[in-house]
Amino acid sequence: MISPSSSSNPAQAPVRKRRVFVVEDHPLMRRSIVEAIDREPDLVTCGQAEDRPETRAIASVGADVVLTDLQLKSSSGLDLIKELRVCLPALPVIATTMFDVRRNERLAREAGATGFVAKGDGPDRMIAMIREALSKGEQG
């Protein structure tokens, strides 16, 4: 007989948290994004950067997805997306911005972004987009 405390009980199997790397130049916005991600039972922030030069850790921290602002401190999130498509082509990348949303969504997708979420859409939509990008990554 299998006891209820057995590790084979699917209800008690630990959930593997998916790892999100956040690239956002504004400290308050970055903190809010990280807090929203870390509240989720299936997600965890594995790294943060405020500008493209600080994103070298993405590969080494085992990120499952990257969420990047398009307007960074001294660089462009579009350039980061293009770089990630070359270096880590299977890694899902979600772009975000609060400026000229339609135009920037088109540019982000042309650069290779897996998904896009406007900052004005709020944290629930951002979390949904992260999960959607992760599921697309698992399928293909």
C-alpha positions as CSV (number, residue, x, y, z in Angstrom):
1,M,0.0,0.0,0.0
2,I,1.3,3.5,-0.9
3,S,1.1,5.9,2.0
4,P,-0.3,9.4,1.5
5,S,3.1,10.9,2.2
6,S,4.8,9.0,-0.7
7,S,6.7,11.1,-3.2
8,S,4.8,9.4,-6.0
9,N,1.6,11.3,-5.0
10,P,1.2,13.8,-7.9
11,A,-0.6,16.3,-5.6
12,Q,2.6,16.6,-3.5
13,A,5.1,16.7,-6.4
14,P,7.1,19.9,-6.2
15,V,6.3,22.4,-8.9
16,R,9.3,23.3,-11.0
17,K,9.4,27.0,-11.1
18,R,10.1,28.5,-14.5
19,R,12.9,31.0,-14.4
20,V,12.4,34.6,-15.7
21,F,15.2,37.1,-16.4
22,V,14.0,40.7,-16.2
23,V,15.6,43.5,-18.2
24,E,14.2,46.9,-17.2
25,D,16.0,50.2,-16.7
26,H,13.6,51.8,-14.3
27,P,14.3,50.5,-10.7
28,L,10.7,51.0,-9.5
29,M,9.2,49.3,-12.5
30,R,11.8,46.5,-12.3
31,R,11.0,45.9,-8.7
32,S,7.2,45.8,-9.4
33,I,7.7,43.3,-12.2
34,V,10.0,41.1,-10.1
35,E,7.5,41.1,-7.2
36,A,4.6,40.2,-9.5
37,I,6.6,37.3,-11.0
38,D,7.9,36.0,-7.6
39,R,4.3,35.9,-6.2
40,E,3.4,33.3,-8.7
41,P,3.6,29.6,-7.6
42,D,5.1,28.5,-10.9
43,L,7.5,31.4,-11.7
44,V,10.6,32.8,-10.2
45,T,12.9,35.6,-11.1
46,C,16.4,34.2,-11.8
47,G,18.2,37.5,-12.7
48,Q,17.8,41.2,-13.4
49,A,19.5,43.8,-15.5
50,E,19.0,47.5,-16.1
51,D,20.8,47.6,-19.4
52,R,22.0,45.3,-22.2
53,P,25.7,45.0,-21.0
54,E,24.4,43.4,-17.8
55,T,22.5,40.7,-19.6
56,R,25.5,38.4,-20.1
57,A,24.2,36.3,-17.2
58,I,21.1,35.2,-19.0
59,A,22.7,32.0,-20.3
60,S,24.5,31.1,-17.1
61,V,21.5,31.5,-14.8
62,G,19.4,29.0,-16.8
63,A,16.6,31.5,-17.7
64,D,13.5,29.9,-19.3
65,V,12.3,33.2,-20.6
66,V,13.4,36.8,-20.8
67,L,11.2,39.8,-20.3
68,T,12.8,43.0,-21.7
69,D,11.9,46.6,-21.9
70,L,12.5,48.1,-25.4
71,Q,14.0,51.3,-24.1
72,L,16.9,50.7,-21.9
73,K,19.4,53.0,-20.2
74,S,22.0,53.2,-23.0
75,S,20.9,50.6,-25.4
76,S,17.9,49.1,-27.2
77,G,15.8,46.1,-26.1
78,L,15.4,45.4,-29.9
79,D,19.2,44.9,-30.1
80,L,19.1,42.6,-27.1
81,I,16.3,40.5,-28.7
82,K,18.3,40.2,-32.0
83,E,21.4,39.2,-30.0
84,L,19.4,36.5,-28.1
85,R,17.9,35.1,-31.3
86,V,21.5,34.5,-32.5
87,C,23.0,33.2,-29.2
88,L,20.0,31.5,-27.6
89,P,17.5,30.9,-30.5
90,A,15.2,28.7,-28.5
91,L,14.9,31.1,-25.5
92,P,11.5,32.8,-25.5
93,V,11.8,36.6,-25.3
94,I,8.9,38.9,-24.4
95,A,9.2,42.6,-25.2
96,T,7.4,45.4,-23.2
97,T,7.1,49.1,-23.4
98,M,4.8,51.9,-22.6
99,F,5.6,54.0,-25.6
100,D,4.0,53.8,-29.1
101,V,2.7,50.3,-28.4
102,R,1.6,49.3,-31.9
103,R,4.7,50.3,-33.6
104,N,7.0,48.9,-30.9
105,E,5.1,45.6,-30.9
106,R,5.7,45.3,-34.7
107,L,9.4,46.1,-34.3
108,A,9.8,43.7,-31.4
109,R,8.2,40.8,-33.4
110,E,10.4,41.7,-36.4
111,A,13.4,41.5,-34.1
112,G,12.4,38.0,-33.0
113,A,10.3,38.5,-29.9
114,T,8.1,35.6,-28.9
115,G,5.6,37.8,-27.4
116,F,4.7,41.4,-26.5
117,V,2.9,43.1,-23.6
118,A,2.3,46.8,-23.0
119,K,3.2,47.9,-19.6
120,G,-0.2,49.6,-19.3
121,D,-1.8,46.1,-19.6
122,G,-0.8,45.4,-16.0
123,P,0.8,42.5,-14.1
124,D,-1.9,39.9,-14.8
125,R,-1.5,40.3,-18.6
126,M,2.3,40.2,-18.2
127,I,2.1,37.0,-16.2
128,A,-0.2,35.5,-18.8
129,M,2.1,36.4,-21.6
130,I,5.1,34.9,-19.8
131,R,3.2,31.6,-19.4
132,E,2.1,31.8,-23.1
133,A,5.6,32.3,-24.3
134,L,6.8,29.4,-22.1
135,S,4.2,27.1,-23.5
136,K,5.1,28.1,-27.1
137,G,8.7,27.3,-26.2
138,E,7.7,23.8,-25.0
139,Q,5.8,23.1,-28.2
140,G,8.3,24.1,-30.8
